[in-house]
Amino acid sequence: MQNRLHNSQKKSLEIPEIKSGVVQKILVVDDSGVQRKILCSSLKRRGYDVIEAASGFEALEICKTDAPDLILSDWMMPGMNGLDFCKAFRAMKRSSYGYFILLTSKNEKGQVVHGLNVGADDFLTKPVNAEELHARIRAGERILEMEKKLTVQNKVVSNTLAEIQCLYDSIDRDLLEAKKLQQSLIRERYRDFKSAEISLLLQSSGHVGGDLVGFFPINKTQIGLFAIDVSGHGITSAMMTARLAGFLSGGTPDQNLALLQDQNGNYIARSPAKVTEQLNTIVLEEMDTEHYFTMVLAHINIETGSITASQAGHPHPIIQRANGKTELCGDGGLPVGLIPNAEFTDFNLQLEKGDRLFVMSDGVTECPDKDGNLLDEDGTIDFLNRHQTVKGPAFLEALMWDLNRFSGWTDFPDDVSAVLLEFNGTE
């Protein structure tokens, strides 16, 4: 009877030889030598590289040094049964997935569910039918093929991400250096002229930004100050601010568009409106860019407190008088670099002792709170009133603190810049 059973199993597993696919190496685990021989012979005829193991312990040792693509393991074995072997196999580190088929005579659903939970991929009921075995192996090959493709694709993605990360790190280092260079455009953040004090603030929303503030000496009694906000953010805006800084540089007065020389070779102030008109022509005719910018340019007599200024689309400057009253200044004007032959106008202001002039970018007035409400000019004036007694750089630090608190301590969507001129008057 037993011989007839074995002969019947051998006959059922005699299948034609075919070329194997992604499954190349199969491990057969069974404590029955007869069953192993039957399965191994059939699989070898199909072209598979077959390894035998008589127990779960022996199979684990084989898996450590010779990882199979697919495992056929008997469920019921002495010492370590198929489920325990499956658990141990799944706990091993592998470079690829191993497909696991349990051979069992158990048909209870609960047992099958338990086997799936511990890591088995499929089941075969003994005695094994040749066609069913072939079908289950082919199903396993499809899964392993997908896993192989995913592994290759993941490797490509990982390599691509690594390359992108290298590029990002390189760009990040360059941007950090660019930020240092941009910050170096403001050589002084504070200067005391005795009769007047000037303080500057520049805070980019990213590595580099499109805002620029600064001042330059004109002569013994006059200084110039400017606030610029280039449209957009990032590298191109920062490059444009760097070029604009050269047109208003205090270090090279002979190249400063805001300065003229009189007959004696002394520098005098040029009309801020005329300077703005010239910059408008330069941007439209010489710069191949879609960017434009807003600006306030002002010349201040630090002995008398008189100011001549021009506003080109920038937020209105604010004068805070010594008695606490505030005034919005300027006529608005057009941004620079939008309209050919645009005209700009000058306006005059007068500071008295204890007054101060505050010029800010729209990063201040358009700073949003958590609900999207903007600080606006009224909020800026409230800030000035709350900090009327705070002077110089401390005032600008208080401004940043209030803006952070107003925004809910989130990143600012725009660059923040400001100029504070405090007029002390002369003795």
VENNORNOR-V61592 format. One record per backbone hydrogen bond with DSSP energy under -1.0 kcal/mol. CO is the residue of the C=O (numbers start at 1). NH is the residue of the N-H. If there is no record, write none. Layout:
co=CO nh=NH
co=CO nh=NH
This chain:
co=1 nh=5
co=2 nh=6
co=3 nh=7
co=4 nh=8
co=5 nh=9
co=6 nh=10
co=7 nh=11
co=8 nh=12
co=9 nh=13
co=11 nh=14
co=13 nh=15
co=24 nh=49
co=25 nh=69
co=25 nh=70
co=26 nh=51
co=27 nh=72
co=28 nh=53
co=29 nh=74
co=32 nh=36
co=33 nh=37
co=34 nh=38
co=35 nh=39
co=36 nh=40
co=37 nh=41
co=38 nh=42
co=39 nh=43
co=40 nh=44
co=41 nh=45
co=43 nh=48
co=44 nh=47
co=49 nh=26
co=51 nh=28
co=53 nh=30
co=55 nh=59
co=56 nh=60
co=57 nh=61
co=58 nh=62
co=59 nh=63
co=60 nh=64
co=62 nh=66
co=69 nh=99
co=70 nh=27
co=71 nh=101
co=72 nh=29
co=73 nh=103
co=75 nh=82
co=78 nh=80
co=81 nh=85
co=82 nh=86
co=83 nh=87
co=84 nh=88
co=85 nh=89
co=86 nh=90
co=87 nh=91
co=89 nh=92
co=99 nh=71
co=100 nh=121
co=100 nh=122
co=101 nh=73
co=102 nh=124
co=103 nh=75
co=104 nh=126
co=108 nh=112
co=109 nh=113
co=110 nh=114
co=111 nh=115
co=112 nh=116
co=113 nh=117
co=114 nh=118
co=115 nh=120
co=122 nh=102
co=124 nh=104
co=129 nh=133
co=130 nh=134
co=131 nh=135
co=132 nh=136
co=133 nh=137
co=134 nh=138
co=135 nh=139
co=136 nh=140
co=137 nh=141
co=138 nh=142
co=139 nh=143
co=140 nh=144
co=141 nh=145
co=142 nh=146
co=143 nh=147
co=144 nh=148
co=145 nh=149
co=146 nh=150
co=147 nh=151
co=148 nh=152
co=149 nh=153
co=150 nh=154
co=151 nh=155
co=152 nh=156
co=153 nh=157
co=154 nh=158
co=155 nh=159
co=156 nh=160
co=157 nh=161
co=158 nh=162
co=159 nh=163
co=160 nh=164
co=161 nh=165
co=162 nh=166
co=163 nh=167
co=164 nh=168
co=165 nh=169
co=166 nh=170
co=167 nh=171
co=168 nh=172
co=169 nh=173
co=170 nh=174
co=171 nh=175
co=172 nh=176
co=173 nh=177
co=174 nh=178
co=175 nh=179
co=176 nh=180
co=177 nh=181
co=178 nh=182
co=179 nh=183
co=180 nh=184
co=182 nh=185
co=183 nh=186
co=185 nh=187
co=189 nh=200
co=191 nh=198
co=193 nh=195
co=195 nh=424
co=195 nh=425
co=196 nh=193
co=197 nh=422
co=198 nh=191
co=199 nh=420
co=201 nh=418
co=203 nh=416
co=210 nh=230
co=212 nh=228
co=214 nh=226
co=216 nh=224
co=221 nh=302
co=222 nh=218
co=222 nh=219
co=223 nh=300
co=224 nh=216
co=225 nh=298
co=226 nh=214
co=227 nh=296
co=228 nh=212
co=229 nh=294
co=234 nh=238
co=235 nh=239
co=236 nh=240
co=237 nh=241
co=238 nh=242
co=239 nh=243
co=240 nh=244
co=241 nh=245
co=247 nh=257
co=252 nh=255
co=256 nh=259
co=258 nh=270
co=260 nh=268
co=262 nh=265
co=266 nh=262
co=268 nh=260
co=271 nh=275
co=272 nh=276
co=273 nh=277
co=274 nh=278
co=275 nh=279
co=276 nh=280
co=277 nh=281
co=278 nh=282
co=279 nh=283
co=280 nh=284
co=281 nh=285
co=282 nh=286
co=282 nh=287
co=287 nh=289
co=292 nh=231
co=293 nh=336
co=294 nh=229
co=295 nh=312
co=296 nh=227
co=297 nh=310
co=298 nh=225
co=299 nh=308
co=300 nh=223
co=301 nh=305
co=305 nh=351
co=306 nh=301
co=307 nh=349
co=308 nh=299
co=309 nh=347
co=310 nh=297
co=312 nh=295
co=317 nh=329
co=318 nh=358
co=319 nh=327
co=320 nh=356
co=321 nh=324
co=325 nh=321
co=327 nh=319
co=331 nh=333
co=332 nh=313
co=336 nh=293
co=339 nh=342
co=347 nh=309
co=349 nh=307
co=352 nh=355
co=355 nh=423
co=356 nh=320
co=357 nh=421
co=358 nh=318
co=359 nh=419
co=361 nh=364
co=361 nh=365
co=362 nh=366
co=364 nh=367
co=365 nh=376
co=367 nh=375
co=369 nh=372
co=373 nh=369
co=375 nh=379
co=376 nh=380
co=377 nh=381
co=378 nh=382
co=379 nh=383
co=380 nh=384
co=381 nh=385
co=382 nh=386
co=383 nh=387
co=385 nh=388
co=387 nh=390
co=392 nh=395
co=392 nh=396
co=393 nh=397
co=394 nh=398
co=395 nh=399
co=396 nh=400
co=397 nh=401
co=398 nh=402
co=399 nh=403
co=400 nh=404
co=401 nh=405
co=402 nh=406
co=403 nh=407
co=404 nh=409
co=416 nh=203
co=417 nh=361
co=418 nh=201
co=419 nh=359
co=420 nh=199
co=421 nh=357
co=422 nh=197
co=423 nh=354
